[in-house]
Amino acid sequence: MQPQQVFSAYQPMISAAEDAQRERYCSRCGAPCISEVVAGGVRASCTACPAVHYKNPQPAIAVLIVDKGRFVLGKRISKSLGHGQWCMPCGYVEFHEDYLSAAVREVKEETTLDIRVQSIISVVTNYLSPNIHSLVTVLLADVIGGELQAADGMEEVAWFPYTGDFPEMAFEADTHIIRRYFETDLAGAPVDPNFASA
């Protein structure tokens, strides 16, 4: 099975120049911004201070938790994406934390499970909506404690046996990643053991 690492949930209809025009005021000083070419792209630049506003993808993690041929999915409670659909435990990396700690935290928040991250099994770009572009580090983990219970952001959580069939999934990337893991015995790249569990 070939790897796939770029997923598009929509066809972009806005140019970088139009996107830069959306930044009307500087978040640093409040002065008006203008669109101009900076560092090879059209950016929103402040007219009063040296701030240039770059729009970057949001760093996130997704965690494939496995045990004896089965894996964990959660049914999302979301006002933005995938309400009522299933996905791997996932979330954004906070500014103050490393991606491994973010994974441990997000899994605990959403499923109440304590995990140990085993490896990095993929990195994917998701174009989810015009306002949400994410760069997701996908991790493989096993359970070291806790009981599976729906918590923050999840309506329901469950173990699923791998059969190749899935419930209604929120993200195309998750389906591909789970299939690829189970069909190729993907081991992934090792992670720093000092940050792999709580």
N, C-alpha and C positions, 0 to 999 in steps of 0.2 A: 504494500500500500504506500503510495507516494505521500510525502508530507504536504500539507497545505497550511500556509501561515498568514494569508491575507483574506479577510472575510468582509463582504460588503452587504449590508442589510438595506441599502438604499442607493440610488444613483445621485451622486452629488450634482446639485443644480446651481451652486453658487461659486463664483471664482474667488481666488485669494484676495483680489482687489476689493470685491464687494464685501468680503468678510472683514477686511481691515477697516472699511467704512463703518462697520457696526460699533467699533470702539470709538465712541464720540468724545469721551472725556478721559483724561489720564487718571488712572487709579492711584498714582503716587501723589499728584499735586492738584488734580481737579480741573486743570486747564483743558481747553479743546485740543483734540487730536486731528491730525491730517494723515491721509494715505500717501506714502512715498516708498520708493524702492530702497530697501536697506538690506544688506547682506544677501543679495540675490533674490529677494522676494518683496512683495508689496506688504508693508507693515503699517500699523497705526503708530505714528510718532507724535509725541507731545510738542506743542508749540511753545511751551514755556520752560520745560526742564529737559534734560537729555534722555528721558525714558523712551524706549521703543518697546511696544507691546507685541510680543511674540505669542502666537496661539499654538500651543503644543498639545500632543495627545496626552491623555491622562494615564499615568502608570497604575496598573492594577495587577491583581493576582487571581488565579483560579486554581482550585485544588481538586485533584482526582484522588479520592480516598478509596482504597481498595482493600478487600479481604476475601480470599478464597473464591475468586471468580465473580465477585459482586462489587458494586460501587455505590456511593452515596449521591443522591440528587435532592434538591430542595425545590418546593413549589413557591414561586416568588410572590411577595406582596410588594408591588412597585407602582409608584405613580408615574414613572418615566418609561420603563421598558419591561416587557415580558410579564406583565401582571397575570397571575394564574398559570404561568408556564414554568417548566422545570429547568434547572441548571445545576452545574457543579457549585459548591460553595465558592464565593468570589467576592471581590470588593476592591476598593481603591487603597493604594499605599499612602499612608499619612506622611506629611513632610518630615516628621521627627523619627520615623521608623524605617528599618530596613525591610526588604520585601519578604524575607523569611518570617520575621516577627509579625508582619502584616498578615501573612497566611495563617499562622497559628491563631492570631487574634480573630480574624474573620471567621474561621471555622468554629471557634469557641462561641462567638457571638451568634452565629446562624444555626448551629447544630448542637451545642453544648459539649461536643467531643473535644478531647485533648488529642493532638496528633504529633507525629514525628515526621518531618519532611524527609523524604528519601532522595529525591533528585529533581532536576529540571527536565521536563519532558517536551516542552515546546515554548516558543515565544511567538505570539500572534498579534497582528494588527486587526482591530475591528472598527469598521466604519458603521457605527450603529445608528446614528442620526446626524443631521447637520450640526448639532451641538455636542455630540458625544463621539469622539474618536479615542479609542483606548489602545494602549500597548500593554499586552497581558503576558506576564510570565506564568507559565502553567507548570504546576508542581505535582509530583506524586507523593502521597503520604499514606501512613498507616495509623491506626488508632492505638493510643497508649493509655486511654482512660476516658471516663465519662460515659453517659448514655445518650443515644441518639434521640434528640427532642427538637421540635421546631422552636426556634427562638427568633431573634431580631431579623426582620425582613423576610421570614419564611412562614408560610401558612401551614406547610407540611414538609416533613423530611422522611426519606425512606432509603433502605438498601434495595438495589435492583440487581438481579442476576444478569450477566451479559449474555444476551441472545441475539443481538444485532437489531432488536426492536427497541424503540424509545417512546416514552410519553411525549406529549407536545412540548417541544424544547424551545426555550427563549433565545438561545444563541446557536447558530450553525456551527461555530467553532467547537462547542462542547461535544456535539455528536461526532465530529471528525476526530477529535482528540481521544475520546473514549474508544471508538472503533479502532483507531490506529494502535492504541495501547494494547488492547486485548488481542488484536489480530497479528501483531508483530513482536510481542514480548519486549516492547520498548523499555530499556532500562533507564535511559536518560543520563544526564551529567550530574556528578555528585555535587552536594551542597556543603557549605560550612557547618560542621556538626555543632559548633558553639551556638548557632542560632536556629537550629532545626526543630526545637521543641520548647514548650513553655518552661 
